[in-house]
Protein backbone atom coordinates (compact mmCIF):
# COMPACT_ATOMS: atom_id res chain seq x y z
CA UNK A 1 0.00 0.00 0.00
CA UNK A 2 1.46 3.31 -1.06
CA UNK A 3 0.73 6.67 0.51
CA UNK A 4 1.35 9.98 -1.20
CA UNK A 5 1.33 13.60 -0.17
CA UNK A 6 0.43 15.35 -3.40
CA UNK A 7 2.52 13.51 -5.98
CA UNK A 8 5.29 12.60 -3.49
CA UNK A 9 5.63 9.05 -2.20
CA UNK A 10 5.70 9.22 1.61
CA UNK A 11 5.30 5.60 2.72
CA UNK A 12 5.00 2.02 1.52
CA UNK A 13 3.39 -0.64 3.69
CA UNK A 14 3.42 -4.36 2.89
CA UNK A 15 -0.17 -5.39 2.20
CA UNK A 16 0.62 -8.88 3.53
CA UNK A 17 2.35 -8.39 6.89
CA UNK A 18 1.86 -4.66 7.48
CA UNK A 19 5.58 -3.85 7.65
CA UNK A 20 6.26 -0.15 7.14
CA UNK A 21 9.13 0.03 4.64
CA UNK A 22 11.79 2.74 4.75
CA UNK A 23 11.16 5.55 2.24
CA UNK A 24 13.69 8.37 1.85
CA UNK A 25 13.26 11.16 -0.70
CA UNK A 26 10.51 9.14 -2.43
CA UNK A 27 12.79 6.11 -2.83
CA UNK A 28 11.95 2.81 -1.13
CA UNK A 29 15.13 1.65 0.64
CA UNK A 30 14.03 -1.96 1.23
CA UNK A 31 13.06 -4.90 -0.95
CA UNK A 32 9.47 -4.52 -2.13
CA UNK A 33 7.52 -5.43 -5.24
CA UNK A 34 4.39 -3.82 -6.65
CA UNK A 35 2.02 -6.37 -8.16
CA UNK A 36 -0.83 -5.59 -10.55
CA UNK A 37 -3.33 -8.30 -11.37
CA UNK A 38 -5.58 -7.50 -14.32
CA UNK A 39 -8.55 -9.87 -14.41
CA UNK A 40 -10.13 -10.91 -17.70
CA UNK A 41 -13.10 -12.97 -18.76
CA UNK A 42 -14.06 -16.18 -17.00
CA UNK A 43 -13.15 -14.93 -13.54
CA UNK A 44 -15.29 -13.57 -10.73
CA UNK A 45 -13.20 -10.36 -10.93
CA UNK A 46 -13.79 -9.69 -14.64
CA UNK A 47 -12.68 -6.16 -15.54
CA UNK A 48 -11.01 -5.44 -12.20
CA UNK A 49 -7.38 -4.43 -11.70
CA UNK A 50 -5.90 -5.24 -8.28
CA UNK A 51 -2.66 -3.67 -7.07
CA UNK A 52 -0.64 -4.28 -3.92
CA UNK A 53 2.85 -4.12 -2.44
CA UNK A 54 4.60 -6.97 -0.66
CA UNK A 55 7.93 -6.91 1.13
CA UNK A 56 10.76 -9.24 0.17
CA UNK A 57 10.21 -11.50 3.19
CA UNK A 58 6.52 -12.04 2.35
CA UNK A 59 7.38 -12.58 -1.33
CA UNK A 60 9.90 -15.29 -0.38
CA UNK A 61 7.45 -16.95 2.03
CA UNK A 62 4.59 -16.96 -0.50
CA UNK A 63 6.61 -18.09 -3.52
CA UNK A 64 8.32 -20.87 -1.54
CA UNK A 65 4.90 -22.54 -1.36
CA UNK A 66 4.39 -22.59 -5.16
CA UNK A 67 4.17 -26.00 -6.78
CA UNK A 68 6.36 -24.70 -9.61
CA UNK A 69 9.11 -22.19 -8.80
CA UNK A 70 9.07 -18.66 -10.19
CA UNK A 71 11.30 -18.06 -13.19
CA UNK A 72 14.30 -15.88 -12.41
CA UNK A 73 16.29 -13.91 -14.97
CA UNK A 74 19.32 -11.83 -13.96
CA UNK A 75 19.27 -8.22 -15.12
CA UNK A 76 22.59 -7.16 -16.59
CA UNK A 77 22.07 -3.39 -16.25
CA UNK A 78 20.68 -1.72 -13.18
CA UNK A 79 19.68 1.91 -13.32
N, C-alpha and C positions, 0 to 999 in steps of 0.2 A: 504494500500500500504506500503510495507516494503522496506527500503533502507539499503544497506549493504556497508561497506568499507572492501573489502576483504571478509572474512567470518564473520565479526563482524556486528551485528545489530546496526545501528546508529539511525534510526527513524522509526516510524510507524505513518501513516496518515490514518484517517478514509476515506474510499473510498466514503462514503455517504455525509458527511458534510464538510470534509476537515480539521477536527480538528487534530492538531499535538499532539500526545500523548507523555507523558513523558517517556523517555527511559534512564535508568541509568545502566551502566555496562552490556549492552545487555539484560536488563530485563525491560519489559514494566510495568510501575508503575501505570497504570490506567486500568479500565475495557475495554477489547477489545476481539473480537472473530475473528478468521480466518475461513473463510468459503470456502470450495472447492465444486464446483458443477461439477460432472462428467456426461456428457450427453451421452445417449445411443441412440439406434435406435428409429425411429419415432419422432424425434425432428429435428428442423432446425439447431441444433448445434451438430449433431451426431459426436462423436469422439472427441469433444472439452472438455477441463477441464478448468473451470473458477475458479479463486481464488481472494478473496478480504478480507479486514479487515473492520470491522465496530465497532465503539465505543459503549459503553453500552447505552448511551442515544438514539442513532439511532436504536439500536437493540430493545429497549423498545418501541420506537415510531412505528417501522415497525410491530413488533409482536402484538402490541395492536390492529392492524387493521385486524388480521387474523379472519376468520369466526370461526375456531376451535383453541383453545389455544394450545400453545406449551406444550409438556409434560415436567415435571420437576421432576428430581430425585436428592435427596440430596446425595452428596458424603460423605462417612464417614471418609475417610483418605485423607488428603491434603498433598502433598509433597512440 
